[in-house]
Amino acid sequence: MKRKLISIVVCMLMFAAIPALQGMQHTEVNETTIVSAQTGVTRQPGTILIDFDAQTAHTETGSLGVEWVPPYFWSTCRGLVNPTHMIFKWDINGSLIASYPQPAQTSSWGMRDMAYDGTYLYAGSENGFWQIDPATGATTLMFSSISPMTIIRALAWVPTENMFYTGSFSLGWFKFTADGTTITPVANPGLAGVYGMAYDDINDTIWVFDQAPAAPNRCTFAEYDYHTGTLTGNTWLVPMLTGSTDQVAGGNCYMTDCITNKATLGGLSQGTPVDRIFVMELGDVTTNSPPVTPAAPTGPSTGFVGVSYDFTAQTDDPELDDIYYWFDWDDGTNSGWLGPFASGTATTASKTWTAADTYNVTVKAKDTLGAESGFSPAHVITIAVGPTLEIGNITGGLFKIKAIIKNTGGGAANNINWSIKLNGGFILLGKETTGTIVAINGGDEREITSKAIIGLGKTVVTVSAACPESSATKDVNATVLLFFIKI
């Protein structure tokens, strides 16, 4: 009998305590039981770098969303004391800088989480989606019909897709354009207490602020791969903040420019006794330096139109990242990015100019993380109109064929290899003759002569000439009558 009486008393005390606990919590807690859905390794809590009271300064309760717009934090507040919902601006030390009223149509809870696209803040509710000007605090309604979304609660701007992502407790997740013309469902990986989202531009993922696990600390960050719609397995349980006896996840933000050389997660803890804005360290931000600006590329200083020339460049990357090279040919064209090549490795690119002129060849480099060097000093090359070979008259006669090779270009043609070939017919002797001419100056010509030819029948005579800068070929029909060639 005594044991039954003790059990009844314990049960009565438990039921009496539940309303008291619920009365302490002002947050929009999901009606269903919030269960942690994260899988994988749960890492140890990060160091809290910033932690300040986001309630006492404005004498309000009901803070919900938070966002970082350097060098200030912004927060949304339900306004349980003053019935007007508010937007607040804070410095990094927690001093209240400015207050702005929310639009009247933002529903009984007002704006929730916030996002920043580099120019404007954004926030949503059950009744619409707003743009906020950080310079003035002025709000602009972007769209009011949010269906099929029931509410825009958690919010992240994902620049790689030019879309916003939103989630709400265990409800469906969506991505949408700023004007609301496109609203597309995305996978919810099973999180039941979603209240905040923030884009991680280093890992190209989204950090979700989830009201899990159980009270008194329902503040868990979970990393979400929006490409696959799954959790990465990386989670952070936020330690209890200064003076907190109970805390629940609100909005959140991701930053690499809040604390020097640190990647951080910021959040709004809807807490007891007061709401708090905090910043938690994720890790160091590795500083990536661009490759050293290359020296002027090496290559020839003179050349001719229509001839390919090689140019070589080399530089080093401070972090020993692989390197791409970009050659600018100073004629409106370039090589495009070539590579990647190991740091310190020389790289060669080729160029053929189509017009005579003086050109400044320069080169720049970038590493595999995209950091670019400046352009190198110029390597100057003068391109002239080079030799142009042509085949003139081809004549036959007794035993031999003669041909004229002309240079109609602007420079000397050197080391000219020529040939006279007969294709077809019955050729007993002299089917092919080859030779070399040392040089033909511009505007000059030379006569070449075949070996003795003996044969019979119709044939095709092909005369060819080539130097490094030019080549020419000409065919004529011929008839071989024993030792006489008729063309």
Secondary structure, DSSP 8 states (H G I E B T S, - for coil): -HHHHHHHHHHHHHHHHHHHHHHH--S---SS-------S-EE----EEEEEESSGGGT---EEEEEEETTEEEEEE--SSSSS-EEEEE-TTS-EEEEEE--TTSTTT----EEE-SS-EEEE-SS-EEEE-TTT--EEEEES--TT-S---EEEEETTTTEEEEE-BTS-EEEE-TTSS-EEEE---S-SSEEEEEEETTTTEEEEEE--SSTTEE-EEEEEETTTTEEEEEEEE----TT-SEEEEEEEEEESSSSTTEEEEEEEEEEESS-EEEEEEEEE-------------B--SEEETT-EEEEEE----TT---EEEEEE-SSS-B---EEEE-TT--EEEEEE-SS-EEEEEEEEEEETT--B------EEEEEE----EEEEEEE-EES--EEEEEE-SSS-EEEEEEEEEEESSEEEE-SEEEEEEEEE-TT-EEEEE----EEEEEEEEEEEEEETTEEEEEEEEEEEEETEEE-
